[in-house]
Amino acid sequence: MAAMDIVKRIYAPTALVGQIYAAPYGVANLTPVGNVLEAGVEYKEAVESQEDMTALGGGKHGERRRVTEINFKAKLADLNIANLARAVLGTALPQDAGTVADKSYTVQRGALIPLPHVGVTNLVVKKNGAPVAALGNFDLLPEGIRIRADAAVLTDGDVITVGYDHADQVVIEALTAKAPELTLRFGGLNEADSGRPVIVDLYRVSQSVTKQLALLQAKGFAALEIEGSLLQDPTKVGVGISRYMRTIHL
């Protein structure tokens, strides 16, 4: 089919699915962000008009329209490390599996001792150098060690030492990085038109911090809602070449 035939085609009902890819602005290779439930681009414009003063009844003599903002919004279903770190302006810190030896804590019955690691195994709790049995004294949870309110051996104010092995983990330290600038590509497939591909490139998106990070909800799955502004990409030059975005149609 000649390219001009694509221009002339009238039939184009649209219902897109597909994958969104992202990379820091300036990086050539993009990686998938995961399942995206909603995504879109919104335009805002400023309109100036001039009244027609040449005749009775009024009217509009002239008008000028200029786009003032182009915004990107998306709802991400996969709260993976990369998506979360970008959404909270965070730094992701991978930490390899290791061992902690003889870390001191003070006991409070019924309270949790939060540990800095998850995937804890081979836990050894000692009081005055002697091992304390978990049964009847404490429970090891993913979030730490919970001292039982009726602990048989441990009392308030006791100093215990804790040692354990821990698994690989990644810590995201929020609000430690500037807003990320990303290049995005949407590889769309039109379910309403025989799976015809539609490609959308957003050259430079400044992503804002997420407005909300859900921790608990009674129903449904958690999702990450993100927004961003399209900034000018100065590397895109030429007559008729956008510095913001493009779509490619087959």
Secondary structure, 3 states (H helix, E strand, C coil): CCHHHHHHCCCCCCCEEEEEEEEECCCCCCEECCCEEEEEEEEEEEEEEEECCCCCCCCEEEEEEEEEEEEEEEEECCCCHHHHHHHCCCEEEEECCEEEEEEEEECCCCCEEECCCCCCEEEEEEECCEECCCCCCEEEECCEEEECCCCCCCCCCCEEEEEEEECCEEEEECCCCCCCEEEEEEEEEECCCCCEEEEEEEEEEEECCCCCCCCCCCCCCCCEEEEEEECCCCCCCCCCCCCCEEEEEC
